[in-house]
């Protein structure tokens, strides 16, 4: 049986671009959508049929392949930015998700795998967090939980096969170091490689469950065809937590640096600890394979060679997405059309 075509929203971002690489190497036809408000075109792999398009645009419907699989990864996801602009956060994360679900329904997509977030567990004291413990507090978490409820409604009312993946702290090559407040892994590595002191917000005692991007994308591929994942939600983490200071110390030791971090006031609306209960994912055969040390070494090599070693692509202006757009001219070096 031939492989289904695949659409990835957020293809110019961290997880989406890595997923596109994996799918292309496995012989899939990959259609990529991104408005380039946060992702950068240089990260879109050669061979992707790329369209510059906002997920809130009606133009998204024409891009969903009939009988294909949709990975909806596009989102406004910096918690600080989301707290500052709940209206835009709701528009991108809720309306955008509904537009993708509706486009998938009308196009007759075989399945939608969509991104949720461990932020949904912010208000729950239970650790490790099972999928039943949703307690969103920040605007970002509320917006992601609303997307979850809409996906459930599409499954209930339209019989659609949908799978939600609640990412914990995903890290690895192409992690979003350009964000207003970058994730700790890429921020620490980049600063230390440049001989600068990284910033730790708060004491460094907050703990996070870190999972390597290749492990996440193995589960993405499994969800494409594994009917056991239909209409369910899964935590995607390592099942282990490390403090922010522990991560800094690991990176500092690997780079042989004696620079110490600068401490800034704690960020608002963040959980003290995240820790995934991954028993549901394990029950369908998935297991994280990349240990923290190996993942850090891979991340360091990427940032040293691809970011510090040469000029990094400039970020698109502004943290928020532009308004809806329609298809436009072809991007040189990539197949397909771009919406402007």
Secondary structure, DSSP 8 states (H G I E B T S, - for coil): -----EEEETTTSHHHHHHHHHHHHTT--EEEEE--SSS-GGGS-TT-EEEE--TTSGGGGGGS-TT-EEEE------HHHHHH-HHHHHIIIIIHHHHHHHHHHHHT-SEEEEEEEGGGGTT---SSB-TT-----SHHHHHHHHHHHHHHHHHHHH---EEEEEE-EEESTT--TTSTT--HHHHHHHHHHTT---EEESSS--EE-EEEHHHHHHHHHHHHH-GGGTTEEEEES-S--EEHHHHHHHHHHHHT-----EEE---TT--SB--B--HHHHHTT------HHHHHHHHHHHIIIIIISS------SSSS------B----TTSBS--B-
